[in-house]
Amino acid sequence: MTDTMARRASVAQFDRMEPQEIGPDGARTWITRGANFLVAVTRAKPGTALSRENSPDEYMVILPPGTAATIRAGDEEIEAVADSLTIVPPGPSTVTARGEGLITRILTKSAADLLTKAWNADTYADGAPEVAPLVPWPDPVGGFKLRHYPLAPLAKADGPRIQPRLFRSTNMMVNLFAHYKTRRDTTALSPHWHEDFEQASLTLDGTWIHHMRWPWNANLADWQPDKHDPMETPSVIIIPATVVHTSRDVGDGVSSLYDIFCPPRLDFASKKGFVVNEDEYPMPETDGQKILTKGTLLDWQKSA
């Protein structure tokens, strides 16, 4: 039992909602926030340009299969391929669609202009004190720059159904699973909870059920029912801290899932070889520091 009731989940099924931004070319953007981050999904047109004038920190761009873009940051420019993840450095940047498709940007709450537009902004009016704060990890090896990762070469055609492809930056972590063509075994689900951090589950293909169970507190009037509602895609759900959850895809066809954590998870990052780009991003030094849980690190500061 807990003293307080866990936060409600934020559920966004984009094509059923009004967008929070409509560009001059008609491109639509849906913005959903968590305690430390936001997820902005754009149904882009050819030439749609998504610009940040001066981002104070890194952010990530996910391009699913079928969507490609040109990404420029400062004096750098890359042709980002479909089915890829790109980490964009601080400073000015622009993501320009090379055709129609979905573009997902994951930014921290420092993107105040987008944060205030989130459809669920009121959900976090109290500042989410149950969530550990965002404390940046050490700067990347070689400094901040565009880092582009094609995902298709990391998926094994004859491999297991669950093939995580985990990446992290100084301020977030994303687990991009290989696209599923078979359904999850309902005798092998993985219900669990996170003590002091949220999980955003972004789904761009298929139909998903995010099973959730809220812990009880002493006040019966606060109790929330379990959730087992199918969600169409594209969609995102912000699963609150302490809520028991597990996800499964249903129906036919291809399914896709992207799990987002901000700040990075210390437990995942500590597993050697688990994070694809671990050699580019140093681990924080934890000796003498306060580790709040296995998943998050509080009050980290670089050793002198």
MIKOLMAR-799459 format. One line per 8 residues: their letters; for each residue x, y, z of N, C-alpha, C. Coordinates in steps of 0.1 Angstrom, whole numbers. Each point is the difference from the previous one (the first is absolute). Example, Ala and Ser with C-alpha at 12.3 -4.5 7.8 and 13.67 -1.06 7.14 Angstrom:
BEGIN
AS> 132/-57/78/-9/12/0/9/12/0  -4/11/-7/9/11/0/-8/11/8
END
This chain:
BEGIN
MTDTMARR> 8/-12/0/-8/12/0/9/12/0  -5/11/-6/7/12/-1/-8/11/7  7/11/4/-6/11/7/-8/9/-10  5/1/-12/-7/8/-11/-4/-9/-11  -9/5/-8/-4/-7/-12/9/3/-12  3/-10/-8/8/2/-11/-7/9/-11  8/7/-7/-5/9/-11/-8/-7/-10  -9/6/-6/-7/-6/-11/8/-1/-13
ASVAQFDR> -2/-10/-8/8/-2/-12/-5/10/-10  9/5/-9/-4/8/-11/0/-8/-13  -12/-1/-6/-1/-9/-12/-4/9/-12  8/-1/-10/-2/8/-12/0/-9/-13  -12/-1/-6/-1/-6/-13/-2/11/-10  11/2/-7/1/13/-7/-11/3/-11  -3/-10/-8/-10/2/-10/-14/2/5  -2/-2/13/-13/3/6/0/13/7
MEPQEIGP> 11/7/0/1/13/8/3/12/-10  -3/11/5/4/12/-7/15/2/3  8/4/-11/14/3/2/3/12/8  11/1/7/4/12/7/7/10/-8  5/-4/-12/5/9/-10/-4/-4/-14  -3/10/-8/-2/-3/-14/9/10/-8  9/-6/-8/10/8/-7/-6/7/-12  7/9/-6/-5/7/-12/-3/-9/-12
DGARTWIT> 7/-12/0/-3/-9/-11/-10/-11/4  -6/2/12/-11/-9/4/5/-12/9  14/0/2/5/-11/8/-5/2/14  -4/-12/6/-6/0/14/9/-6/10  1/7/12/9/-5/10/-8/-1/13  1/-12/6/-6/-3/13/11/0/11  -3/7/11/10/1/11/-5/-5/13  7/-10/5/-4/-6/13/12/1/9
RGANFLVA> -2/4/13/11/2/9/0/-10/11  12/-2/6/2/-7/12/6/10/10  5/-6/11/5/9/11/13/7/-5  9/-7/-7/13/5/-4/1/2/-15  -10/-4/-8/2/0/-15/-13/2/-7  1/1/-13/-12/0/-9/3/-8/-12  -11/-5/-6/0/-8/-12/-8/8/-10  6/5/-11/-7/7/-11/0/-9/-13
VTRAKPGT> -11/-4/-4/-2/-8/-12/-6/8/-11  7/1/-11/-5/8/-12/-3/-9/-12  -12/2/-5/-4/-6/-13/4/10/-10  12/-3/-5/7/10/-9/-4/-1/-15  2/11/-6/-1/1/-15/14/1/-6  1/-2/-13/14/2/-6/4/14/2  12/2/6/5/13/3/-4/6/13  -8/-7/8/-3/6/13/13/2/8
ALSRENSP> 2/12/6/12/3/7/-4/2/15  6/-7/9/-2/0/14/13/6/6  0/13/5/12/7/4/0/3/15  12/0/5/2/4/14/11/11/-1  -4/12/5/9/12/-2/13/-2/8  -1/-5/12/12/-1/9/-3/-10/11  0/-13/-3/-3/-10/10/11/0/10  -4/0/13/10/0/11/7/-13/2
DEYMVILP> -6/-11/-5/5/-13/2/-3/-9/-11  5/-13/0/-3/-9/-10/-14/-4/-1  -4/-4/-12/-13/-7/-2/1/-11/-10  -10/-9/-1/1/-11/-9/-11/1/-11  3/-5/-11/-10/-1/-12/-1/-15/-4  -12/-4/0/-3/-14/-5/-7/1/-14  6/-7/-10/-6/-1/-13/-4/-15/-2  -13/-3/-1/-4/-14/-2/3/-4/-14
PGTAATIR> -2/-13/-3/1/-4/-14/-9/8/-9  5/4/-11/-8/8/-10/2/15/1  6/5/11/2/14/2/15/4/0  4/9/-8/14/5/0/0/15/1  11/5/5/1/15/2/15/5/-1  1/13/-2/13/6/1/0/7/13  11/-2/8/1/6/13/13/9/0  -2/12/4/11/10/1/1/5/14
AGDEEIEA> 12/0/5/3/6/13/13/8/-1  -1/13/2/11/9/-2/6/-1/-14  12/-4/-1/7/-1/-13/-1/-15/-6  -6/-9/8/-1/-14/-4/-13/-2/-8  0/-10/-9/-12/-4/-7/1/-15/-4  -11/-7/3/0/-14/-4/-13/-4/-7  1/-10/-8/-12/-6/-6/-4/-12/8  -10/2/9/-4/-10/9/-9/-10/-7
VADSLTIV> 3/-12/1/-7/-11/-8/-12/-4/8  -10/-6/-7/-11/-6/6/4/-11/10  -8/-2/10/3/-10/11/13/4/6  0/11/7/12/5/6/-3/8/13  11/2/8/0/9/11/11/9/-1  -2/13/2/10/10/0/0/8/13  12/2/5/1/9/12/5/14/-5  -7/10/3/2/13/-5/7/8/11
PPGPSTVT> 11/7/-2/7/8/10/-7/13/4  5/6/11/-6/13/4/3/10/-11  -8/11/0/2/11/-10/-11/0/-10  1/7/-11/-10/0/-10/0/-12/-8  -12/-4/-4/-1/-13/-8/-13/0/-8  -1/-7/-11/-12/-2/-8/-1/-14/-5  -11/-6/1/-3/-13/-6/-10/3/-12  4/-4/-12/-8/3/-12/-4/-13/-6
ARGEGLIT> -13/-3/-1/-5/-12/-6/3/-1/-15  5/-12/-4/2/-2/-15/-11/-7/-7  -11/-1/7/-12/-6/-5/-11/0/11  -11/-6/-3/-11/-1/10/4/-11/10  -4/2/13/3/-10/10/-1/5/14  3/-8/10/-1/4/14/15/3/4  1/11/7/13/4/6/-3/2/15  8/-7/8/-2/1/15/13/7/5
RILTKSAA> -3/11/8/11/6/7/-2/-2/15  10/-3/8/-1/-2/14/10/11/6  -6/9/8/7/11/5/-2/1/15  9/6/7/-1/1/15/-10/12/3  -3/2/12/-9/10/4/6/14/-2  13/1/-4/6/13/-3/-6/6/-12  -7/-8/-8/-7/5/-12/-13/6/4  1/12/7/-12/6/7/-11/4/-10
DLLTKAWN> 4/4/-12/-10/4/-9/-9/-11/-5  5/-12/0/-8/-12/-4/-7/-6/12  7/1/12/-5/-6/12/-14/6/4  -1/13/-2/-12/7/4/-12/-3/-10  4/-5/-12/-11/-3/-10/-5/-15/2  6/-8/8/-4/-14/2/-14/0/4  -7/-10/-6/-15/-1/3/-2/-4/15  10/-6/6/-1/-5/14/8/9/10
ADTYADGA> 2/12/-4/9/9/9/-6/1/14  -13/0/2/-6/2/13/3/-12/9  3/-12/-6/2/-12/8/13/2/8  9/9/-4/13/2/7/1/13/6  -12/6/3/0/13/7/7/0/13  0/-11/7/6/-1/13/15/-3/0  6/-1/-12/14/-2/-2/5/-14/1  -9/-10/3/3/-14/0/11/-3/11
PEVAPLVP> -3/3/12/11/-2/11/4/-15/2  -9/-9/-5/4/-14/2/10/-5/-10  3/8/-10/10/-4/-11/14/6/3  10/-8/-1/14/5/2/3/11/-10  7/11/4/3/11/-9/10/-4/-11  0/7/-10/9/-2/-12/13/7/3  10/-9/2/14/5/2/8/-5/-11  6/9/-9/7/-5/-12/12/-9/4
WPDPVGGF> 3/-10/-8/12/-8/2/11/6/-8  12/-6/1/12/7/-6/-1/2/-15  7/10/-5/0/4/-14/5/-12/-8  -4/-1/-12/4/-12/-9/15/1/-4  5/-11/-3/14/-1/-5/1/7/-13  10/9/-2/1/8/-12/-9/12/-1  -7/3/11/-9/12/0/-13/-3/-6  -9/11/0/-13/-1/-5/0/1/-15
KLRHYPLA> -7/-9/-7/-1/1/-14/-12/-9/-4  -4/0/-13/-10/-9/-5/5/-14/0  -8/-9/6/3/-14/1/-12/-8/-6  3/-7/-11/-11/-6/-8/2/-15/0  -11/-7/3/1/-15/2/-11/-6/-9  3/-6/-11/-9/-8/-8/-4/-13/9  -12/-3/1/-5/-11/9/-1/-13/-7  -3/0/-13/-2/-13/-7/11/-10/1
PLAKADGP> 13/5/-1/11/-10/1/1/-7/14  -7/6/10/1/-5/14/-11/-11/2  -9/-1/-9/-11/-10/2/4/-13/-8  -3/-11/7/3/-13/-6/-12/-6/-6  0/-3/-13/-12/-5/-6/-5/-14/6  10/-8/4/-4/-13/6/2/0/15  0/12/6/3/1/14/-13/-1/8  1/2/13/-12/-1/9/-10/11/-2
RIQPRLFR> -12/-2/4/-10/11/-1/4/13/6  5/-1/12/4/12/7/15/3/-2  3/10/-8/14/4/-3/1/15/3  4/2/13/2/14/4/12/7/-7  -1/12/-3/11/8/-5/0/13/8  9/0/10/0/10/11/10/11/-3  -4/13/1/9/11/-2/-2/10/11  11/7/3/-2/11/10/9/12/-4
STNMMVNL> -4/11/6/7/13/-2/3/4/14  3/13/2/3/6/13/-12/1/8  -12/0/-6/-12/3/8/-12/-9/-2  1/-11/-8/-11/-9/-3/5/-13/-5  -9/-9/0/3/-14/-5/-12/-5/-8  2/-6/-11/-11/-5/-8/3/-15/-4  -10/-8/2/1/-15/-4/-9/-2/-12  7/-2/-12/-8/-1/-12/0/-15/-4
FAHYKTRR> -11/-6/2/-1/-15/-3/-1/-2/-15  6/-11/-5/-2/-4/-14/-15/-2/-2  -5/3/-12/-14/-1/-3/-5/-14/1  -11/-2/7/-6/-13/3/-9/-4/-12  1/-13/-3/-9/-6/-10/-8/-11/6  3/-4/13/-8/-10/7/-5/7/13  -10/-6/6/-5/6/12/6/-5/12  0/8/11/6/-4/13/-7/-12/6
DTTALSPH> 8/-9/6/-6/-11/7/-6/4/13  -13/-2/2/-7/5/12/3/-8/12  8/-11/-1/5/-7/12/14/5/4  5/10/-7/14/5/3/0/15/0  -10/6/6/0/15/2/10/4/11  2/13/2/10/5/9/-5/11/9  -10/-2/8/-5/11/8/11/5/10  1/13/1/10/6/9/-3/15/2
WHEDFEQA> 7/6/8/-2/15/2/13/7/3  0/13/-1/12/8/2/-2/9/12  9/0/9/-3/7/13/0/15/-1  8/6/-8/1/14/-1/3/6/-14  -4/-7/-10/1/5/-13/-11/-5/-9  -3/8/-10/-11/-4/-10/5/-7/-12  -9/-6/-7/4/-7/-13/-10/5/-10  5/5/-11/-9/3/-11/1/-11/-10
SLTLDGTW> -11/-6/-4/0/-10/-11/-6/6/-12  8/2/-10/-4/5/-13/-3/-12/-10  -11/-1/-6/-4/-10/-9/-4/6/-13  7/-4/-11/-3/6/-13/-7/-10/-10  0/-13/4/-7/-10/-9/-7/-10/9  -11/-5/-5/-8/-11/6/-10/6/10  -5/-9/8/-9/3/11/5/-6/13  0/9/11/7/-4/12/-9/1/12
IHHMRWPW> 2/-9/10/-6/1/13/11/2/10  -1/11/7/9/3/11/-8/-3/13  3/-12/6/-7/-4/12/6/8/12  -8/6/8/4/8/11/-8/-2/12  7/0/12/-7/-2/13/6/10/10  -8/9/5/4/10/10/1/-6/14  10/4/8/1/-4/14/-11/7/8  -5/-6/10/-10/5/8/6/9/11
NANLADWQ> -7/11/4/3/7/12/-11/-2/10  0/7/11/-10/-2/11/-14/5/-3  -1/8/-11/-13/7/-3/-6/-8/-11  -11/-7/2/-7/-8/-10/-4/9/-12  -4/13/3/-5/9/-10/11/3/-11  13/-2/4/11/3/-9/3/-12/-10  -5/-11/3/5/-12/-7/-4/1/-15  8/-5/-8/-2/0/-15/-2/-14/-5
PDKHDPME> -9/-3/-9/-1/-13/-6/12/-4/-9  2/-13/-1/10/-5/-9/-4/5/-15  10/1/-8/-2/4/-14/5/-11/-9  -9/-4/-10/4/-10/-10/-6/5/-14  1/12/-3/-7/6/-11/9/-1/-13  -5/-6/-11/8/0/-12/3/14/-5  12/3/-5/3/13/-6/4/-2/-14  -6/9/-9/4/0/-13/13/8/-2
TPSVIIIP> 7/-1/-11/12/7/-2/-1/10/-12  8/10/0/11/4/9/-6/5/13  7/-3/11/-4/4/13/12/0/10  -2/6/11/9/0/11/-7/0/13  6/-7/10/-6/0/13/12/3/10  -3/9/10/9/3/10/-4/-8/13  8/-10/3/-3/-9/11/6/5/13  -8/4/10/5/6/12/9/-9/8
ATVVHTSR> 8/7/9/8/-8/10/-10/-7/9  5/-12/4/-7/-10/9/-11/-7/-6  -4/3/-12/-12/-7/-6/6/-13/-6  -6/-12/3/3/-13/-6/-4/0/-14  9/-4/-9/-4/0/-14/7/-11/-8  -6/-3/-11/6/-9/-10/-8/3/-13  7/-2/-12/-7/3/-12/0/-12/-10  -10/-1/-8/0/-11/-10/-8/6/-12
DVGDGVSS> 4/-5/-12/-6/3/-13/-10/-10/-3  -11/4/-7/-11/-9/-3/-3/2/-15  -8/-9/-6/-4/1/-13/11/-5/-10  -1/5/-12/8/-5/-11/10/11/-4  10/-5/-8/9/10/-6/13/3/8  7/11/-3/12/4/6/-3/9/12  7/-2/11/-1/9/12/14/6/2  -1/12/6/13/7/4/-2/6/13
LYDIFCPP> 11/0/8/0/6/14/13/7/3  -1/12/6/12/7/4/-2/5/14  8/-5/9/-1/4/14/10/11/3  -5/11/7/8/12/3/1/2/15  12/4/4/3/3/14/8/13/1  -3/8/10/7/13/1/1/3/15  11/0/6/14/-2/-5/3/-14/-3  12/-3/-5/3/-14/-4/-1/-9/12
RLDFASKK> -3/-13/-2/-1/-10/10/14/-5/4  3/1/13/13/-4/4/2/-15/0  -12/-7/2/1/-15/0/3/-5/-14  -6/5/-10/2/-4/-14/14/4/-4  4/13/3/13/5/-4/12/-8/7  -3/-6/11/11/-7/7/3/-14/-5  -9/-5/-9/2/-13/-6/9/1/-12  12/-4/1/10/1/-11/-6/-7/-13
GFVVNEDE> 1/8/-11/-5/-5/-12/-15/1/-3  -7/5/10/-15/1/-1/-4/12/-8  8/11/1/-3/13/-7/9/0/-12  -6/2/-12/8/-1/-13/11/10/0  -3/13/4/10/10/-2/6/4/14  2/-10/8/6/3/14/14/5/-1  8/-3/-10/14/5/-1/0/15/-3  -11/6/-5/0/14/-3/-5/8/12
YPMPETDG> -6/-6/10/-5/8/11/5/-6/13  9/7/7/5/-5/13/-11/-1/10  3/-10/9/-9/-2/12/3/10/10  -10/4/8/3/9/11/8/-7/11  8/7/8/8/-6/11/-9/0/12  -4/-12/5/-10/0/11/6/-2/14  13/-1/1/6/-2/13/-3/12/9  -6/-2/11/-3/10/10/-12/8/-4
QKILTKGT> -7/-3/-11/-12/7/-3/-12/-7/4  -11/6/0/-13/-6/4/-7/-6/-11  -2/-13/-1/-8/-7/-10/-14/-2/6  -9/6/-6/-14/-1/5/-6/-13/-2  1/-6/-12/-4/-14/-3/10/-6/-10  -3/-12/-4/8/-6/-10/-1/7/-13  -11/7/-2/-2/6/-13/4/14/-2  2/8/11/3/14/-1/11/4/9
LLDWQKSA> 7/11/-3/11/5/8/-3/15/4  0/2/12/-3/13/5/12/8/5  1/13/-2/11/8/5/14/-4/-5  0/-5/-13/13/-4/-5/7/13/-4  13/1/2/8/11/-5/14/-6/-3  6/6/-11/13/-5/-5/11/2/11  8/-10/2/11/2/9/10/10/-4  5/7/9/10/11/-3/13/-6/-5
END
